[in-house]
Amino acid sequence: MRHRVQKTFRFNHKDTDHRQAVLRNLLTSFFMHKAMVTTLKRAKALSVMVDKLVNVVNSKDKMNAIRETGRFLFTKESSLELFNNVAPKYTDKKCGITRITPIKYRDGDCAKLVKIELV
């Protein structure tokens, strides 16, 4: 049985700390560069968390938003980018902030590579 595994992330055979570290690295890089190329599973997990973080930042309680983004983003530059440039554009949207575009299959393991970017 797989207890305490998020249904949206679907990284089988990885422990909890590894899944959280991968997700935090993806979020930090995504808010720094606003687009990235990754596998389909990681992109789907990333889009869910991007929606949640943008909604938290657009909420009324700013101190709670700062604490919540500090849990998921490694660098101060990425959190400043989220607060100043990304979140104000999406004040009227609750979801659908990211776009996932398939690119190709990766050589070696045939994983589907996609480009995830802000709409």
N, C-alpha and C positions, 0 to 999 in steps of 0.2 A: 504494500500500500504506500502511496505517496502522500504523506501528510504535510501540510503547511507549504505546499507548492502552488504558486499562483497559476491560475488556469490560463492567463493571458501570456505568460512568459514562455512556457513550454521548452525549457532547457532541461531535458531529461538527463539524469545521471550527473548532475552538478549539485554541489551542496549549496546551502542558503547563502553563505558568505560570498561564494563565487558568483552566484546569480546577482546579488546586490552590487558587487563590485563592478561587474560587467555593465549593468544598467547605469550606475553612477558615471562610469567612464564614458558611456555613450551619450548621456545627457550633457555632461560637461563639454564634450567635443561638439555636440550638435548646436548648443547655444553659442559657442565660440565661432563656428564656421557657417551656421545656418543651413548647411546641406552636407550630406556625407553618403558614401557608398558602403553598404554593409549587406549582410544576408537578410533574407526575407523574415525569418523568425525574429531576429534582433530588431528589425525595422518595425514590425508589428508591436513588439513590446515597448519600443521607444515612443511610438506615436501615442499610445495610451498614457504614458507618463508625461509627455509634453503637454497634452490636453489638460491633465490634472494640475500641473505646475502653473500653466498660464491662467487657469481658473482661480487658483489660490492667490496668485499675484494680483489679479483683477478684483479680488474681494475687498471689502471695506477695511478689514483689520490688517494693517501693514506690518505690525510687529510679528504677528503670527505667520505672515507670508515670508518674512525674512528668516524666521526660524525653520519653516518648512523647506524653503529652498536650500538652506544650509545643510539640511539632512541629505539632500540628493546631489548637490553640485560641489565639486572639489575646489574650484578656484573662485576668487572674488570677481575676476573679470567676467566669467560666464554669468554669474548672478547679476552683475551690473548690466550686462547686455540684455538679460531677460527682463529686468525691471525697467530699463530705459528705452530699449528699442523694440523688443519683440512683443511684450504683453500689451502695451498701449494700442497696438494695431488691431488687436483681437478682443476689444472690450465687449463687442456685441455678439461674438461667437462663443459657444460652449464647447463645440467639438468640430472636427474637420479642419484642423489647423495645419496638418501636414499632408503631403502628397507623396505616395510611394509609386515609383516608376521602375518597372523591371528593365534590367540592362542586358545581362547575359548569364550564362552558367560558368562558374569558376572552374578553371582547369585543376585537375587533381581529384577533387571530391564531388564535383558537379553540383555544388550548392548554388542556389539561385541568388545572384547579386542584384540588388535594387538600389536606386538612389532615393533617399528620403530628403525632402526639403520643405520649407515653409511655403504655404500657399500665398 
